[in-house]
Amino acid sequence: MSGNAGAILFTVVAGVAATIQAAINATLGRRIGTLEAAVFQTVVAMLIFTALVLGFRQGFGGVWSAFRQPAWLWLGGVMGVIIVMALTFAPQRIGVVAFSGILVGGQFAMAAIVDRFGLLGVERIGFTWQRVLGLTLLAAGAALVLKR
């Protein structure tokens, strides 16, 4: 399997996992509280990542080197908090389909801006009419799934 095919497959699996995570986090949030569920899920993720780093890298040298990077690169952790909180809070209020549609719509819109201006260290990729049409259709779909 080529690198691109592997990346596409992994992305599909991540999309499935994100949907399952939204439903699970919403249920756990209802049972124990939104913040508590978000903390619990983050601790579980941290334990898994710790085991992976120890198993594959045999130490935390690469992790510690992150503290020597520019502080703006640490914002990925902040974004993770926002995502996990949203996964725990929103699906129980608007449904998993509506949450997923809006989440993907927000991702596409921001991704188009990041690509267009080459923000955050990525290559510049311009807007095309196909991208604009795709974003418009995605926004329309997200609005439609909000209807119950």
N, CA and C atoms as an extended XYZ file, in Angstrom:
444
Properties=species:S:1:pos:R:3:atomname:S:1:resname:S:1:resid:I:1 pbc="F F F"
N         0.853       -1.178        0.000 N   MET     1
C         0.000        0.000        0.000 CA  MET     1
C         0.897        1.239        0.000 C   MET     1
N         0.583        2.178       -0.885 N   SER     2
C         1.385        3.393       -0.964 CA  SER     2
C         1.165        4.265        0.263 C   SER     2
N         2.064        5.239        0.451 N   GLY     3
C         1.928        6.160        1.580 CA  GLY     3
C         0.623        6.928        1.533 C   GLY     3
N         0.214        7.370        0.334 N   ASN     4
C        -1.038        8.107        0.214 CA  ASN     4
C        -2.237        7.218        0.510 C   ASN     4
N        -2.221        5.989        0.008 N   ALA     5
C        -3.333        5.076        0.271 CA  ALA     5
C        -3.422        4.768        1.763 C   ALA     5
N        -2.277        4.574        2.390 N   GLY     6
C        -2.272        4.343        3.835 CA  GLY     6
C        -2.802        5.544        4.602 C   GLY     6
N        -2.429        6.745        4.161 N   ALA     7
C        -2.911        7.963        4.824 CA  ALA     7
C        -4.421        8.108        4.657 C   ALA     7
N        -4.918        7.784        3.462 N   ILE     8
C        -6.362        7.875        3.218 CA  ILE     8
C        -7.103        6.860        4.081 C   ILE     8
N        -6.617        5.636        4.120 N   LEU     9
C        -7.252        4.606        4.943 CA  LEU     9
C        -7.245        4.994        6.418 C   LEU     9
N        -6.111        5.480        6.906 N   PHE    10
C        -6.004        5.887        8.308 CA  PHE    10
C        -6.966        7.043        8.605 C   PHE    10
N        -7.131        7.942        7.641 N   THR    11
C        -8.050        9.064        7.819 CA  THR    11
C        -9.493        8.586        7.888 C   THR    11
N        -9.852        7.616        7.059 N   VAL    12
C       -11.205        7.049        7.118 CA  VAL    12
C       -11.429        6.392        8.481 C   VAL    12
N       -10.454        5.625        8.934 N   VAL    13
C       -10.556        4.982       10.253 CA  VAL    13
C       -10.695        6.044       11.347 C   VAL    13
N        -9.935        7.143       11.241 N   ALA    14
C       -10.029        8.226       12.226 CA  ALA    14
C       -11.413        8.865       12.195 C   ALA    14
N       -11.997        9.009       11.008 N   GLY    15
C       -13.347        9.552       10.915 CA  GLY    15
C       -14.364        8.659       11.603 C   GLY    15
N       -14.237        7.366       11.406 N   VAL    16
C       -15.116        6.409       12.085 CA  VAL    16
C       -14.895        6.499       13.595 C   VAL    16
N       -13.621        6.552       14.000 N   ALA    17
C       -13.300        6.634       15.427 CA  ALA    17
C       -13.847        7.916       16.049 C   ALA    17
N       -13.770        9.028       15.334 N   ALA    18
C       -14.270       10.297       15.873 CA  ALA    18
C       -15.771       10.241       16.102 C   ALA    18
N       -16.499        9.576       15.201 N   THR    19
C       -17.942        9.443       15.375 CA  THR    19
C       -18.260        8.574       16.577 C   THR    19
N       -17.559        7.462       16.706 N   ILE    20
C       -17.758        6.590       17.864 CA  ILE    20
C       -17.386        7.330       19.142 C   ILE    20
N       -16.275        8.089       19.097 N   GLN    21
C       -15.836        8.855       20.265 CA  GLN    21
C       -16.893        9.876       20.668 C   GLN    21
N       -17.511       10.528       19.691 N   ALA    22
C       -18.536       11.530       20.004 CA  ALA    22
C       -19.693       10.893       20.762 C   ALA    22
N       -20.148        9.744       20.296 N   ALA    23
C       -21.267        9.077       20.963 CA  ALA    23
C       -20.870        8.600       22.360 C   ALA    23
N       -19.678        8.019       22.474 N   ILE    24
C       -19.224        7.514       23.777 CA  ILE    24
C       -19.006        8.669       24.755 C   ILE    24
N       -18.313        9.723       24.316 N   ASN    25
C       -18.056       10.852       25.207 CA  ASN    25
C       -19.360       11.513       25.646 C   ASN    25
N       -20.331       11.619       24.740 N   ALA    26
C       -21.623       12.215       25.099 CA  ALA    26
C       -22.313       11.387       26.175 C   ALA    26
N       -22.288       10.071       26.016 N   THR    27
C       -22.925        9.193       27.005 CA  THR    27
C       -22.198        9.271       28.344 C   THR    27
N       -20.878        9.209       28.306 N   LEU    28
C       -20.110        9.308       29.556 CA  LEU    28
C       -20.315       10.675       30.191 C   LEU    28
N       -20.351       11.724       29.381 N   GLY    29
C       -20.587       13.071       29.901 CA  GLY    29
C       -21.925       13.205       30.609 C   GLY    29
N       -22.958       12.574       30.053 N   ARG    30
C       -24.275       12.587       30.709 CA  ARG    30
C       -24.226       11.864       32.049 C   ARG    30
N       -23.435       10.811       32.116 N   ARG    31
C       -23.385        9.985       33.330 CA  ARG    31
C       -22.526       10.579       34.438 C   ARG    31
N       -21.384       11.182       34.073 N   ILE    32
C       -20.461       11.638       35.127 CA  ILE    32
C       -20.163       13.126       35.079 C   ILE    32
N       -20.622       13.825       34.030 N   GLY    33
C       -20.330       15.246       33.868 CA  GLY    33
C       -19.408       15.472       32.683 C   GLY    33
N       -19.615       16.577       31.990 N   THR    34
C       -18.863       16.870       30.773 CA  THR    34
C       -17.371       17.014       31.039 C   THR    34
N       -16.994       17.830       32.007 N   LEU    35
C       -15.568       18.020       32.306 CA  LEU    35
C       -14.917       16.726       32.778 C   LEU    35
N       -15.617       16.015       33.638 N   GLU    36
C       -15.065       14.769       34.177 CA  GLU    36
C       -14.852       13.741       33.061 C   GLU    36
N       -15.812       13.643       32.151 N   ALA    37
C       -15.678       12.703       31.036 CA  ALA    37
C       -14.528       13.108       30.124 C   ALA    37
N       -14.388       14.398       29.860 N   ALA    38
C       -13.300       14.878       29.001 CA  ALA    38
C       -11.946       14.582       29.640 C   ALA    38
N       -11.831       14.812       30.947 N   VAL    39
C       -10.574       14.519       31.645 CA  VAL    39
C       -10.286       13.021       31.596 C   VAL    39
N       -11.301       12.214       31.873 N   PHE    40
C       -11.106       10.759       31.869 CA  PHE    40
C       -10.633       10.281       30.504 C   PHE    40
N       -11.294       10.724       29.433 N   GLN    41
C       -10.921       10.286       28.092 CA  GLN    41
C        -9.507       10.761       27.738 C   GLN    41
N        -9.140       11.939       28.194 N   THR    42
C        -7.800       12.459       27.925 CA  THR    42
C        -6.746       11.656       28.683 C   THR    42
N        -7.040       11.254       29.910 N   VAL    43
C        -6.110       10.417       30.686 CA  VAL    43
C        -5.925        9.068       29.998 C   VAL    43
N        -7.012        8.477       29.521 N   VAL    44
C        -6.904        7.201       28.800 CA  VAL    44
C        -6.018        7.379       27.568 C   VAL    44
N        -6.244        8.453       26.805 N   ALA    45
C        -5.421        8.719       25.616 CA  ALA    45
C        -3.961        8.916       25.995 C   ALA    45
N        -3.710        9.651       27.096 N   MET    46
C        -2.340        9.886       27.533 CA  MET    46
C        -1.642        8.576       27.901 C   MET    46
N        -2.358        7.691       28.579 N   LEU    47
C        -1.766        6.404       28.939 CA  LEU    47
C        -1.408        5.592       27.696 C   LEU    47
N        -2.281        5.617       26.689 N   ILE    48
C        -2.009        4.884       25.454 CA  ILE    48
C        -0.813        5.496       24.731 C   ILE    48
N        -0.790        6.832       24.617 N   PHE    49
C         0.351        7.481       23.961 CA  PHE    49
C         1.645        7.235       24.730 C   PHE    49
N         1.587        7.237       26.044 N   THR    50
C         2.777        6.964       26.846 CA  THR    50
C         3.310        5.568       26.545 C   THR    50
N         2.410        4.585       26.500 N   ALA    51
C         2.823        3.217       26.187 CA  ALA    51
C         3.418        3.137       24.782 C   ALA    51
N         2.827        3.840       23.817 N   LEU    52
C         3.347        3.832       22.448 CA  LEU    52
C         4.734        4.465       22.364 C   LEU    52
N         4.910        5.605       23.043 N   VAL    53
C         6.219        6.270       23.022 CA  VAL    53
C         7.272        5.380       23.677 C   VAL    53
N         6.925        4.787       24.810 N   LEU    54
C         7.895        3.914       25.480 CA  LEU    54
C         8.184        2.671       24.642 C   LEU    54
N         7.160        2.128       24.000 N   GLY    55
C         7.342        0.926       23.203 CA  GLY    55
C         8.116        1.160       21.920 C   GLY    55
N         7.830        2.256       21.237 N   PHE    56
C         8.459        2.497       19.936 CA  PHE    56
C         9.678        3.402       20.000 C   PHE    56
N         9.756        4.284       20.971 N   ARG    57
C        10.873        5.231       21.046 CA  ARG    57
C        11.775        4.974       22.252 C   ARG    57
N        11.370        4.129       23.169 N   GLN    58
C        12.126        3.776       24.375 CA  GLN    58
C        12.497        4.969       25.247 C   GLN    58
N        11.709        6.000       25.214 N   GLY    59
C        11.971        7.148       26.070 CA  GLY    59
C        11.182        8.367       25.637 C   GLY    59
N        11.313        9.424       26.416 N   PHE    60
C        10.538       10.637       26.190 CA  PHE    60
C        11.360       11.784       25.613 C   PHE    60
N        12.558       11.488       25.079 N   GLY    61
C        13.417       12.544       24.556 CA  GLY    61
C        12.717       13.419       23.533 C   GLY    61
N        12.006       12.797       22.597 N   GLY    62
C        11.284       13.562       21.583 CA  GLY    62
C        10.173       14.400       22.170 C   GLY    62
N         9.533       13.871       23.191 N   VAL    63
C         8.458       14.616       23.852 CA  VAL    63
C         9.035       15.830       24.564 C   VAL    63
N        10.123       15.632       25.295 N   TRP    64
C        10.728       16.749       26.026 CA  TRP    64
C        11.241       17.831       25.082 C   TRP    64
N        11.646       17.438       23.873 N   SER    65
C        12.143       18.438       22.922 CA  SER    65
C        11.034       19.399       22.477 C   SER    65
N         9.792       19.025       22.650 N   ALA    66
C         8.685       19.927       22.307 CA  ALA    66
C         8.730       21.198       23.156 C   ALA    66
N         9.259       21.094       24.364 N   PHE    67
C         9.336       22.273       25.233 CA  PHE    67
C        10.358       23.300       24.741 C   PHE    67
N        11.217       22.883       23.820 N   ARG    68
C        12.201       23.801       23.244 CA  ARG    68
C        11.709       24.411       21.927 C   ARG    68
N        10.509       24.067       21.523 N   GLN    69
C         9.924       24.599       20.292 CA  GLN    69
C         9.181       25.899       20.603 C   GLN    69
N         8.887       26.698       19.574 N   PRO    70
C         8.120       27.928       19.812 CA  PRO    70
C         6.777       27.610       20.469 C   PRO    70
N         6.374       28.462       21.385 N   ALA    71
C         5.166       28.222       22.172 CA  ALA    71
C         3.914       28.078       21.305 C   ALA    71
N         3.868       28.736       20.137 N   TRP    72
C         2.673       28.616       19.304 CA  TRP    72
C         2.456       27.184       18.829 C   TRP    72
N         3.518       26.382       18.784 N   LEU    73
C         3.376       24.985       18.393 CA  LEU    73
C         2.726       24.144       19.491 C   LEU    73
N         2.644       24.675       20.677 N   TRP    74
C         1.978       23.980       21.777 CA  TRP    74
C         0.463       24.100       21.674 C   TRP    74
N        -0.016       24.972       20.807 N   LEU    75
C        -1.459       25.197       20.693 CA  LEU    75
C        -2.216       23.952       20.232 C   LEU    75
N        -1.507       22.979       19.671 N   GLY    76
C        -2.161       21.718       19.331 CA  GLY    76
C        -2.803       21.082       20.549 C   GLY    76
N        -2.161       21.195       21.695 N   GLY    77
C        -2.743       20.676       22.935 CA  GLY    77
C        -3.999       21.429       23.324 C   GLY    77
N        -3.982       22.740       23.134 N   VAL    78
C        -5.169       23.555       23.420 CA  VAL    78
C        -6.299       23.143       22.488 C   VAL    78
N        -5.974       22.943       21.209 N   MET    79
C        -6.991       22.522       20.247 CA  MET    79
C        -7.561       21.162       20.636 C   MET    79
N        -6.707       20.285       21.148 N   GLY    80
C        -7.176       18.979       21.616 CA  GLY    80
C        -8.195       19.104       22.734 C   GLY    80
N        -7.966       20.038       23.659 N   VAL    81
C        -8.918       20.266       24.753 CA  VAL    81
C       -10.261       20.727       24.182 C   VAL    81
N       -10.219       21.655       23.248 N   ILE    82
C       -11.456       22.153       22.642 CA  ILE    82
C       -12.199       21.018       21.945 C   ILE    82
N       -11.472       20.194       21.199 N   ILE    83
C       -12.109       19.101       20.463 CA  ILE    83
C       -12.733       18.086       21.414 C   ILE    83
N       -11.993       17.662       22.423 N   VAL    84
C       -12.526       16.665       23.357 CA  VAL    84
C       -13.724       17.228       24.120 C   VAL    84
N       -13.651       18.490       24.509 N   MET    85
C       -14.804       19.101       25.196 CA  MET    85
C       -16.023       19.144       24.275 C   MET    85
N       -15.811       19.518       23.012 N   ALA    86
C       -16.927       19.558       22.068 CA  ALA    86
C       -17.491       18.160       21.842 C   ALA    86
N       -16.603       17.160       21.716 N   LEU    87
C       -17.053       15.776       21.542 CA  LEU    87
C       -17.886       15.291       22.726 C   LEU    87
N       -17.610       15.822       23.884 N   THR    88
C       -18.299       15.393       25.093 CA  THR    88
C       -19.579       16.189       25.330 C   THR    88
N       -19.595       17.447       24.933 N   PHE    89
C       -20.703       18.358       25.228 CA  PHE    89
C       -21.790       18.368       24.146 C   PHE    89
N       -21.393       18.554       22.898 N   ALA    90
C       -22.363       18.859       21.843 CA  ALA    90
C       -23.216       17.686       21.360 C   ALA    90
N       -22.679       16.479       21.130 N   PRO    91
C       -23.513       15.416       20.552 CA  PRO    91
C       -24.745       15.072       21.378 C   PRO    91
N       -24.635       15.176       22.689 N   GLN    92
C       -25.792       14.855       23.518 CA  GLN    92
C       -26.882       15.916       23.409 C   GLN    92
N       -26.550       17.081       22.859 N   ARG    93
C       -27.520       18.169       22.724 CA  ARG    93
C       -28.061       18.312       21.303 C   ARG    93
N       -27.214       18.065       20.294 N   ILE    94
C       -27.660       18.267       18.909 CA  ILE    94
C       -27.659       16.981       18.091 C   ILE    94
N       -27.159       15.882       18.647 N   GLY    95
C       -27.089       14.612       17.929 CA  GLY    95
C       -25.724       14.419       17.292 C   GLY    95
N       -25.383       13.165       17.062 N   VAL    96
C       -24.067       12.832       16.527 CA  VAL    96
C       -23.943       13.242       15.058 C   VAL    96
N       -24.995       13.070       14.269 N   VAL    97
C       -24.919       13.440       12.852 CA  VAL    97
C       -24.737       14.947       12.711 C   VAL    97
N       -25.552       15.726       13.415 N   ALA    98
C       -25.420       17.185       13.332 CA  ALA    98
C       -24.049       17.624       13.831 C   ALA    98
N       -23.612       17.062       14.948 N   PHE    99
C       -22.286       17.402       15.478 CA  PHE    99
C       -21.205       17.099       14.449 C   PHE    99
N       -21.254       15.901       13.870 N   SER   100
C       -20.220       15.501       12.902 CA  SER   100
C       -20.236       16.393       11.669 C   SER   100
N       -21.431       16.716       11.174 N   GLY   101
C       -21.533       17.585       10.002 CA  GLY   101
C       -20.973       18.964       10.269 C   GLY   101
N       -21.311       19.527       11.410 N   ILE   102
C       -20.817       20.866       11.765 CA  ILE   102
C       -19.310       20.826       12.020 C   ILE   102
N       -18.848       19.789       12.694 N   LEU   103
C       -17.413       19.641       12.958 CA  LEU   103
C       -16.635       19.566       11.650 C   LEU   103
N       -17.084       18.729       10.736 N   VAL   104
C       -16.400       18.587        9.455 CA  VAL   104
C       -16.493       19.891        8.663 C   VAL   104
N       -17.643       20.556        8.718 N   GLY   105
C       -17.780       21.848        8.040 CA  GLY   105
C       -16.784       22.868        8.569 C   GLY   105
N       -16.658       22.927        9.889 N   GLY   106
C       -15.677       23.831       10.495 CA  GLY   106
C       -14.255       23.463       10.108 C   GLY   106
N       -13.980       22.161       10.069 N   GLN   107
C       -12.649       21.704        9.661 CA  GLN   107
C       -12.360       22.102        8.222 C   GLN   107
N       -13.326       21.899        7.328 N   PHE   108
C       -13.123       22.239        5.916 CA  PHE   108
C       -12.904       23.731        5.736 C   PHE   108
N       -13.723       24.524        6.406 N   ALA   109
C       -13.588       25.982        6.260 CA  ALA   109
C       -12.216       26.450        6.741 C   ALA   109
N       -11.796       25.998        7.912 N   MET   110
C       -10.493       26.406        8.436 CA  MET   110
C        -9.365       25.828        7.585 C   MET   110
N        -9.528       24.599        7.123 N   ALA   111
C        -8.509       23.983        6.284 CA  ALA   111
C        -8.325       24.759        4.981 C   ALA   111
N        -9.425       25.245        4.425 N   ALA   112
C        -9.335       26.038        3.190 CA  ALA   112
C        -8.563       27.327        3.441 C   ALA   112
N        -8.788       27.943        4.585 N   ILE   113
C        -8.071       29.177        4.933 CA  ILE   113
C        -6.585       28.876        5.165 C   ILE   113
N        -6.306       27.819        5.904 N   VAL   114
C        -4.911       27.434        6.169 CA  VAL   114
C        -4.191       27.140        4.857 C   VAL   114
N        -4.844       26.350        3.988 N   ASP   115
C        -4.229       26.039        2.686 CA  ASP   115
C        -4.025       27.293        1.846 C   ASP   115
N        -5.034       28.137        1.760 N   ARG   116
C        -4.994       29.316        0.888 CA  ARG   116
C        -3.834       30.244        1.251 C   ARG   116
N        -3.638       30.461        2.556 N   PHE   117
C        -2.624       31.412        3.002 CA  PHE   117
C        -1.332       30.741        3.462 C   PHE   117
N        -1.272       29.401        3.411 N   GLY   118
C        -0.070       28.698        3.847 CA  GLY   118
C         0.228       28.925        5.319 C   GLY   118
N        -0.821       28.942        6.133 N   LEU   119
C        -0.660       29.217        7.568 CA  LEU   119
C        -0.075       28.020        8.306 C   LEU   119
N         0.516       28.290        9.443 N   LEU   120
C         0.986       27.277       10.384 CA  LEU   120
C         2.001       26.311        9.770 C   LEU   120
N         2.751       26.799        8.788 N   GLY   121
C         3.840       26.025        8.223 CA  GLY   121
C         3.470       25.067        7.107 C   GLY   121
N         2.248       25.148        6.560 N   VAL   122
C         1.876       24.239        5.474 CA  VAL   122
C         2.016       24.926        4.118 C   VAL   122
N         2.050       24.120        3.081 N   GLU   123
C         2.175       24.622        1.711 CA  GLU   123
C         0.911       25.376        1.293 C   GLU   123
N         1.087       26.433        0.506 N   ARG   124
C        -0.044       27.208       -0.004 CA  ARG   124
C        -0.756       26.441       -1.120 C   ARG   124
N        -2.079       26.365       -1.000 N   ILE   125
C        -2.920       25.774       -2.041 CA  ILE   125
C        -4.101       26.712       -2.225 C   ILE   125
N        -4.261       27.241       -3.423 N   GLY   126
C        -5.264       28.273       -3.671 CA  GLY   126
C        -6.691       27.766       -3.667 C   GLY   126
N        -7.630       28.730       -3.578 N   PHE   127
C        -9.056       28.431       -3.711 CA  PHE   127
C        -9.364       28.145       -5.173 C   PHE   127
N       -10.191       27.177       -5.400 N   THR   128
C       -10.715       26.919       -6.737 CA  THR   128
C       -12.227       26.939       -6.629 C   THR   128
N       -12.896       27.025       -7.768 N   TRP   129
C       -14.357       27.023       -7.720 CA  TRP   129
C       -14.860       25.703       -7.154 C   TRP   129
N       -14.116       24.595       -7.381 N   GLN   130
C       -14.527       23.299       -6.844 CA  GLN   130
C       -14.464       23.294       -5.313 C   GLN   130
N       -13.451       23.918       -4.773 N   ARG   131
C       -13.330       23.992       -3.310 CA  ARG   131
C       -14.449       24.836       -2.718 C   ARG   131
N       -14.725       25.956       -3.350 N   VAL   132
C       -15.792       26.827       -2.866 CA  VAL   132
C       -17.143       26.105       -2.946 C   VAL   132
N       -17.408       25.417       -4.055 N   LEU   133
C       -18.648       24.664       -4.203 CA  LEU   133
C       -18.735       23.565       -3.145 C   LEU   133
N       -17.642       22.843       -2.943 N   GLY   134
C       -17.629       21.792       -1.927 CA  GLY   134
C       -17.929       22.323       -0.535 C   GLY   134
N       -17.317       23.451       -0.188 N   LEU   135
C       -17.574       24.058        1.128 CA  LEU   135
C       -19.023       24.509        1.242 C   LEU   135
N       -19.563       25.054        0.174 N   THR   136
C       -20.964       25.497        0.185 CA  THR   136
C       -21.898       24.314        0.371 C   THR   136
N       -21.656       23.234       -0.367 N   LEU   137
C       -22.495       22.042       -0.233 CA  LEU   137
C       -22.366       21.428        1.160 C   LEU   137
N       -21.175       21.429        1.689 N   LEU   138
C       -20.964       20.897        3.035 CA  LEU   138
C       -21.722       21.725        4.063 C   LEU   138
N       -21.668       23.041        3.940 N   ALA   139
C       -22.415       23.910        4.858 CA  ALA   139
C       -23.915       23.655        4.740 C   ALA   139
N       -24.397       23.489        3.532 N   ALA   140
C       -25.824       23.198        3.338 CA  ALA   140
C       -26.189       21.855        3.977 C   ALA   140
N       -25.341       20.874        3.798 N   GLY   141
C       -25.591       19.561        4.418 CA  GLY   141
C       -25.596       19.639        5.927 C   GLY   141
N       -24.672       20.376        6.505 N   ALA   142
C       -24.634       20.526        7.964 CA  ALA   142
C       -25.913       21.204        8.458 C   ALA   142
N       -26.374       22.217        7.720 N   ALA   143
C       -27.629       22.896        8.112 CA  ALA   143
C       -28.807       21.943        8.021 C   ALA   143
N       -28.847       21.107        6.990 N   LEU   144
C       -29.955       20.174        6.819 CA  LEU   144
C       -30.016       19.121        7.919 C   LEU   144
N       -28.860       18.622        8.377 N   VAL   145
C       -28.883       17.584        9.399 CA  VAL   145
C       -29.233       18.126       10.775 C   VAL   145
N       -29.229       19.443       10.938 N   LEU   146
C       -29.676       20.005       12.212 CA  LEU   146
C       -31.177       19.869       12.387 C   LEU   146
N       -31.913       19.727       11.294 N   LYS   147
C       -33.363       19.536       11.370 CA  LYS   147
C       -33.647       18.151       11.918 C   LYS   147
N       -34.500       18.092       12.915 N   ARG   148
C       -34.832       16.769       13.500 CA  ARG   148
C       -36.128       16.263       12.954 C   ARG   148
